[in-house]
Amino acid sequence: MLIEFCLRAFHYGHDTSLFIPYPDDTSKLVMNRYASEPYFSDSINATKGYIEPFDKVKKANTLRIFVLGESTGEGYPYFHNGSFHRWLQYRLMRELPQSNIEIINLSLTAVNSYTVLGFGKQLADYHPDAILVYVGHNEYYGALGIASTSRIGSNRFLINCLLAMKRLRIVQWLNNMLSLLKPAAGRTNQDIRENLMKRMAGKQQLPYKGEAYNKGIRQFSENLTELCSFYSGKKIPIFLSTVFSNEKDLSPFISAPIDSPLSALKIYNQGKNEYARGLYTDAKKDFIQAKELDMLRFRAPEAMNQIIKEMGSRFNFVHIVDSKAFYEQHALHGVLGNEMLLEHVHPNLFGYALLSEAFYQSLKTHKLISPGVGNLITFNELLKQMPITKIDSLFGSYQIMMLKSGWPFNQKIAKDFKVGNSLSERLAGPLSVGSITWRQAMDDLYSQSMKNNDEAEALKATEAIILDQPFKPSNYLFAGRLAFDTGQEKKAEFYFKKCYALDPSPNITESLILFYIKTDQPEKALPYLKVMTEKGEGQNLINMQAIVDILVSDKKSLENQQLNKKEIMSKISADYLKLGEKKLAMDYLNDKK
C-alpha cells in the first residue's frame, strides 16, 4: 500500500478510469485517453477514442446515449462525422430541438467484448437513456482475444482479476519493468510501423469449429450475457446490433488448400461464378460459407449474430437492431459487397448513414424518441444535409489505401499516385498522416471558403464543427448567420435558438431578435425583446419593443382584415422602415407580401 501511495503521489503510471473531468470545463466529463490500457498487454497498441464531453450533472431535458463497440462503432476510417453516431446525432439534434442531445461514443479500434463489458458496466452510474452496441468482429484478434498478441488466457475470472489489478500503479510499474527485460530475454520488439491488424494478430490460422474458434464464440457469449443481464436488471435499454461484413468482394485471407473440402477459396470462387450467372441466393450461401472457413478471422462467424439475437429473447430491455438484415435490404441482390463496404468490415459513408438509420428506426420503434412531425428528417434528406465534407471522404480513402498497402491485403499503392491540388486534397493529405488535426482542417476549410465567398461550404464546415463540439455557443451563432445568408431560414432559426439556449447573453439575444425581424416574424421577436428590456439593456431596445408591439398589432389586423388592407400594408411598411428594414418595408408597400 505504501508503494502504491508513493507511486500515485509522484504521478507514476496512468489513471485508467473510464471518465475524467474535462480540462476545459470541469462541470463536464470526458473519456479518459488511458481507459483502454488495462485491456492491452502492450500499451503501445492501446487505442484512444473520442473527446466528447458531457455534463457531470445530467440536465432535465437531456437525451443521453452511450455507444460501445469496435472500429466500426468508432467510424473507421472516417471517424468524426463519418461515424454512424454523428449521423444519428445530427438527425436527433434537428428532430428534437428542445432536447439536449448527448451521444457519447466509447468505441475503440482493436477491442472486443471484454472492453465493451468492462466499459459498459460502468455506465449505469451516469444515467444513460440508452446504450448502443456494435461488437463481434474482433473476438479473436482484439485486445484479450483468443488468438491476439495481447492474449492472457481464456479463464474469464482470472482475466477480470488481472484487469482490476492493472489499474494499480504498482502493477503498471511491474509490467513496465518486465517490458524492459523482454529484449534481453531474446524476444523481439513489435514493429510499430506495421498496421495494428498485424500487430494484434497472434495465431493467424484458426480452423472452422476448432478449439480456438469455439473459445472465441464462448467468450463472446459469456461477456455479452453478463452485459445484457446487468442492464436488464437495471432496466436500462440496450440496443444491440447484428454485425455485417463483405461477402461478395473479399477473397478469403487464408484458405485451406484448394483440394480440401474446407477450402474457403474454392467455395468463394464457386460463389463468384454463381453470382455472375445470376444465381444470387446460391452465391450468397457460398460467400457466407467461404467467410466461415476463412482461417484468418477478421470477420465475425455467423454464430456471433445468433448469440446477439438470443440476447433479445433472453433479456428484457435488450432490443436487437438487425443491421445486417437492414444492409441486405439495400444491397444489390441482397449480397453485401463493395457498394457499402470499403474492405472486410468497415462501411463507406453511405454504409455508416445506413447503420445510423437502423439504430434510429429501432429507437423510434421502442419509443426512446418521438420527433414532432414538423421536425422529421427523412433518410434521403439526411443524406443531403449531413455536413460531411470532401476532406472527410478523402481522408477515409487515404486511410483505406494505407491500410490495404499492408498485411493482410498487401495491395501496394500505385507508384504514380499523387495527392491533387484542390483545397480538400491539400488538407486531407496532411490530415491522413497526422500533420494536422481534423479541427485544423475544418478551420482552414471555413477560412478559405469565406475568402472564396463560398458561404455554403463555410456553413458545412461550421456544422461539422458543431457536431464535434456541440457545447460551444459561438459555433451555432456562425452557423445561424451563414444559414440565413444562404437562404436557409428554418436552419438559421434552429441554430440561433440553440445558441440562445446555451448562452442567453445580450449579444446572442439581439441576434435572435434581428433574425426574427428580418424574416418578418416580429411576434417571435417580441418575447425576447421583453426579456431584454426587463433587464434594462438600453433605451434603443425599449424603442424597438414599442415599434415591434405596434408591428405585431398591425399584422394581426391584416390577418383579421379589420381595416382597409392597403392602409394596413402601408402602416406595416412604415413600421419596418422605422426598424431599418427597407426591403421588408418596400415589399409591404408594393403588396409583395
Secondary structure, 3 states (H helix, E strand, C coil): CHHHHHHHHCCCCCCCCCEEEECCEEEEEEECCCCCHHHCCCHHHCCCCCCCCEECCCCCCEEEEEEEECHHHHCCCCCHHHCHHHHHHHHHHHHCCCCEEEEEECCCCCCCHHHHHHHHCCHHHHCCCEEEEECCCCCCCCCCCCCECCCCCCCHHHHHHHHHHCCCHHHHHHHHHHHHHCHHHCCCCCCCCCCHHHHHECCCCCCCCCHHHHHHHHHHHHHHHHHHHHHHHHCCCEEEECCCCCCCCCCCCCCCCCCCCCCHHHHHHHHHHHHHCCCHHHHHHHHHHHHHHCCCCCCCCHHHHHHHHHHHHHCCCEEEECHHHHHHHHCHHHCCCCCCECCCCCECHHHHHHHHHHHHHHHHHCCCCCCCHHHCCCHHHHHHHCCCCHHHHHHHHHHHHHHHCCCCCCCCCCCCCCCCCCHHHHHHHHHHCCCCCHHHHHHHHHHHHHHCCCHHHHHHHHHHHHHHCCCCHHHHHHHHHHHHHCCCHHHHHHHHHHHHHHCCCHHHHHHHHHHHHHCCCHHHHHHHHHHHHHCCCCHHHHHHHHHHHHHHHHHHHHHHCCCCHHHHHHHHHHHHHHCCCHHHHHHHHCCCC
